[in-house]
């Protein structure tokens, strides 16, 4: 029997060759075991966080809310503004370094246990199994001609998928629009075009990726599979098949002695292939399609237990470990190698810097914007005046009163008001007129400093540098 890849390469018999592999639907077998329990633990953990976090309240508001309209981001006790973009940069660096570190140590752990594509595919497969049955029943149902029974089963499955996908889209939008307010809009059928589009878009993406595309996303769309090889080395833990122990493979009874038959431990049952969500045969060696979910390990270990063989025919191991027959202790000694230490050092340094900066950050920020219409002007009494706009951002969740000040030049003072009220987690744009005497300072630009101090807590203050322009005398 030809494989889909060979069938595609064979072409149509007229001398032409197809360049693309034919799609073969994968029907993953449900398996139980230590790694399966870990995958489901990660499913529960990630989804409890994703679906539950928007409903948590903090100080009378949604605990996690990215309010794009007012350009404020609430993360529990933190109130961030667009000027806090540096924190997002730090989080991205931490995420990248974590991904590199885990991949170097143990391969595609992220893909196999926590990637949204893997998690939602696992959930959708669970729904499919509950409605359509196990692997054999699903295959028979798909091959059967359309009937009222088949239509009803398929309709029930897709209805459940669509409901979950729409709830996922609704939850996603709930991170950007207060979810309780969003629920009211849905109940009253008064959603705006923005919310409607993103609920449907994200829901459709979940429905399509987890229900239909599945392994195709991992094999062809995800860039991680393409550059993961750069992070692998001979001491990276990956899912491996012990060919020296398993070959030659062949079926036999439980009571048969494989040594007498000249066989290895692999009974060629094919359960490792049937359990694989991407449909590969791990016995052919490590492949780019392998997402490291370890379903094949659980399937193989269950067979080894029934045959009274030692587990571990398929296991997490390293290239060096397989070649040299290392034990677990020797494998873990190789974890602390230069590449791992470099990634760990960078990860710790960035994490400490980010946390330290967030802990010591001031609850008030100040941006100074010069009036571009007029650099300087002469006002009454011959005073030289420059006009600025001060953007004051209050990152605390209480109303605050601030006192403005200016320094850097003799006789410089603020001619407009110096007390400003800013609401909780709000920002305010304040026009400010600054003046000096005409005999102070040479023509040109001079450095001055705006200061802002919390009236009730003088320890909270910030300063921002800008320039004061003195025109040439006429």
ZIGI-V299623 format. One record per pair of residues at least 24 apart in sequence whose ideal C-beta (glycine too) atoms are under 7 Angstrom apart, sorted by sequence separation. I is the first residue (numbers start at 1). J is the second residue. If there is no record, write none. Layout:
# ZIGI-V299623
((I;J) (I;J))
This chain:
# ZIGI-V299623
((272;296) (275;299) (366;390) (367;391) (399;423) (412;436) (445;469) (446;470) (131;156) (132;157) (173;198) (399;424) (411;436) (131;157) (172;198) (173;199) (366;392) (398;424) (411;437) (444;470) (272;299) (397;424) (409;436) (443;470) (271;299) (272;300) (364;392) (365;393) (392;420) (394;422) (396;424) (397;425) (404;432) (406;434) (442;470) (443;471) (128;157) (131;160) (169;198) (170;199) (271;300) (364;393) (394;423) (411;440) (441;470) (443;472) (127;157) (169;199) (172;202) (364;394) (365;395) (392;422) (394;424) (395;425) (410;440) (169;200) (364;395) (394;425) (409;440) (271;303) (282;314) (363;395) (394;426) (409;441) (127;160) (166;199) (169;202) (363;396) (394;427) (127;161) (168;202) (169;203) (269;303) (393;427) (434;468) (168;203) (392;427) (267;303) (391;427) (392;428) (412;448) (124;161) (166;203) (169;206) (409;446) (165;203) (168;206) (364;402) (391;429) (392;430) (408;446) (408;447) (409;448) (267;307) (389;429) (390;430) (408;448) (165;206) (241;282) (389;430) (407;448) (408;449) (165;207) (241;283) (272;314) (389;431) (390;432) (406;448) (407;449) (239;282) (406;449) (265;309) (387;431) (388;432) (406;450) (407;451) (162;207) (161;207) (240;286) (387;433) (388;434) (404;450) (405;451) (266;313) (238;286) (265;313) (385;433) (386;434) (404;452) (385;434) (161;211) (385;435) (402;452) (403;453) (239;290) (384;435) (402;453) (383;435) (384;436) (402;454) (403;455) (239;292) (254;307) (383;436) (402;455) (254;308) (383;437) (384;438) (400;454) (401;455) (239;294) (383;438) (401;456) (379;435) (382;438) (239;296) (239;297) (219;278) (409;468) (218;278) (390;450) (392;452) (215;277) (215;278) (225;288) (215;279) (246;313) (46;114) (245;313) (219;289) (42;113) (218;289) (242;313) (42;114) (47;119) (46;119) (218;291) (241;314) (39;113) (38;113) (239;314) (240;315) (43;119) (239;316) (240;317) (388;466) (43;122) (237;316) (43;123) (237;317) (242;322) (237;318) (236;318) (240;322) (368;450) (386;468) (39;122) (235;318) (386;469) (234;318) (366;450) (234;319) (235;320) (120;206) (124;210) (234;320) (366;452) (384;470) (124;211) (364;452) (120;209) (121;210) (120;210) (364;454) (117;209) (121;214) (376;469) (375;469) (376;470) (376;471) (364;460) (366;462) (368;464) (370;466) (28;125) (363;460) (365;462) (367;464) (362;460) (364;462) (366;464) (368;466) (30;129) (235;334) (117;217) (362;462) (117;218) (235;337) (30;134) (29;135) (233;339) (111;218) (27;135) (68;176) (66;175) (65;175) (66;176) (27;138) (64;175) (27;139) (65;178) (111;224) (62;178) (54;171) (62;179) (51;171) (54;174) (108;228) (50;171) (54;175) (55;179) (54;179) (103;228) (107;232) (104;231) (103;231) (107;236) (107;237) (100;231) (105;236) (106;237) (107;238) (104;236) (105;237) (135;274) (121;277) (118;291) (118;293) (112;291) (111;291) (112;292) (111;292) (112;293) (112;294) (108;291) (109;292) (108;292) (107;292) (26;214) (26;215) (106;316) (105;335) (104;339) (105;340) (104;340) (101;340) (104;343) (29;271) (101;343) (100;343) (101;344) (31;275) (29;274) (29;275) (97;343) (101;347) (28;275) (28;276) (28;277) (97;346) (98;347) (97;347) (26;277) (26;278) (26;279) (94;347) (97;350) (39;293) (24;279) (94;350) (93;350) (94;351) (35;294) (36;295) (90;350) (94;354) (35;297) (36;298) (35;298) (31;295) (34;298) (90;354) (33;298) (32;298) (31;298) (87;354) (31;299) (33;301) (33;302) (29;299) (87;358) (83;365) (81;365) (83;367) (83;393) (81;393) (79;395) (79;397) (59;397) (79;425) (81;427) (72;425))
